[in-house]
C-alpha cells in the first residue's frame, strides 16, 4: 500500500477562519477528512502533519525519508522564504508536490517566487482545498508513486 504524507506549514491550522475570502471557509480538519476518504478509495495510507515552525517541518521531512511514497506540502509563507525546506526536500529525494489554496501568482509580488518549486515534482495552486485533492491524485494516479 502506498503511503502519502500531507504537511502543512504556518497558519494553516487556522483555515476556515483565516481570511476566508482568500483561503476559503473549509477547515484543515475537513480537508484532511476529504483526503483520507480519497486515499482509501485509491488504496493508499495517508498521514497528516502541521507545524508553525520551520525546523519542525524540516525534521518531519527527514523522519519520513524512505518511509513514504510521496509528500503533499503546503509550506505557507515558508514557500517564499525557506532555503532550509528547499534543501530538506532535495536531500531526502522525496516526491513532493507543492500546493497552495490560492493562486499565488495573482497575489502580492513577494508570493510569486517559490524556493521549493525547483526541487518539487509539481506545483498546484489556485483550486482551494481541491489543490490538495489534485496533488493526491497526481501522486497516486501517475503510476510512479
N, C-alpha and C positions, 0 to 999 in steps of 0.2 A: 504494500500500500504506500502510495506517495505521501510525503509529508510536506506541508507548507507552513511557514511562519509568517504571520502578519504583524508588522511592527509599526507603531505609531509614536511620533515624537511630541514635542511640547505643545500644550494647549488643546490637543486633540481629545483629551478626556472631557473637554467642555463642549464637544459637539452637541448640537441640538439647542444650546442656549447661547453659544458664542456666535455673534454676527450671522444670524440665520439667513440674511439676505445674500451673503457670500458663500457660507458653508452649508446651508440647508438646515432643516429642523429635525434631522434624523440623528439620534444619539449614537455614540460609539458602540454601546451595548447592542443596539438594534442592528447596526452594520455587522457586528460580529456574529449575531444570531443568523442573519441572512447568509453570510459567508459560510457558516457552519453547515447550514442546510445544503447549499450548493456543493460544498466539498464532499459531503456524504453522497450526494447524487452522482458525483464524479469519482467515487471510490477513493477518496483521499482523506487524510487526517489533517487537522488544522490546529495551530496553536497561536495564541494572541499575546502580545506584549505591548505595553505603553509606558513611556517614561518622559518626564520633562527634562531629563538630564542627559547631556551628550555622551558622557563617559559610560553611562548605563546602556545606552543604545549600542555603543562600540562593544562593550562586554557581551551583550546579547548576541551580536553577530559572531563574535569569537566562539561563544559557547555552543552555537548551532552549526559551526563548521563541520561538515561531514555527517550531520545528523538530519538535515532537511534537504529536500529536493529543490526548493525554491523559496524566495522571500518576497513578500509584498511590503514595500516600505513607503510610508508617508512620513517623511522626516520633518514636516512642517518647516519652520523657519530655518532649521539646520541645513535644509537643502541648499540655501543660498550663502551659507557661512562656513560649513564644516568640512575642512580638509581631513580631519580625523575620521569622519564617517566615510568619506570617499576612499581613504586609504584602507579602512577596515573592509569595505566591500571588495576592493581589489585584492587584498591579502587573503581573504577567505575563499575567493573564487566561487562564491555562491551566485546562483542565478537570481538576481534581484530585479524586480520591476518597481520603478519609482512611480508613485501615484500621488495625485492631488485632486481634491474635490473641485476646486475652481480652476478656470483656465488661467494659469499663472502668466501667460503671455498677453493677456488682456488686462492685466493689473499693473501695479506700480513697476517702474523700470527695474528696481532692485530685485524683483521676483523673476525677472526674465532669465537670469543666469542660475544654472544649477551646477554645483561642484560634483554632484552624484551622477548625473546623466551619462557622462562618458564611460563610466565603469558599470553601468546597469545594462541589463538585457533589453529593456524597453522602458518607455515612459508613457503613462496615460494620465491625462488631465482634462478637467472641464465637464465631467459627466456626473458630478455629485457623488453620492455614495456608490453609484454604479461603476465608478472608476475602479474601485476595489474588485467588484464582480468581474469586470473585463480583465483585470490583471490575473485573477484566479483562473479564469477560463483560458487566458493566453498561456499561462504556465502549464496547465494540465492538458490542454487540448492540442498543443503544437507537436506532441509526440516526443519531445526531448526531455521532459521532466518526468 
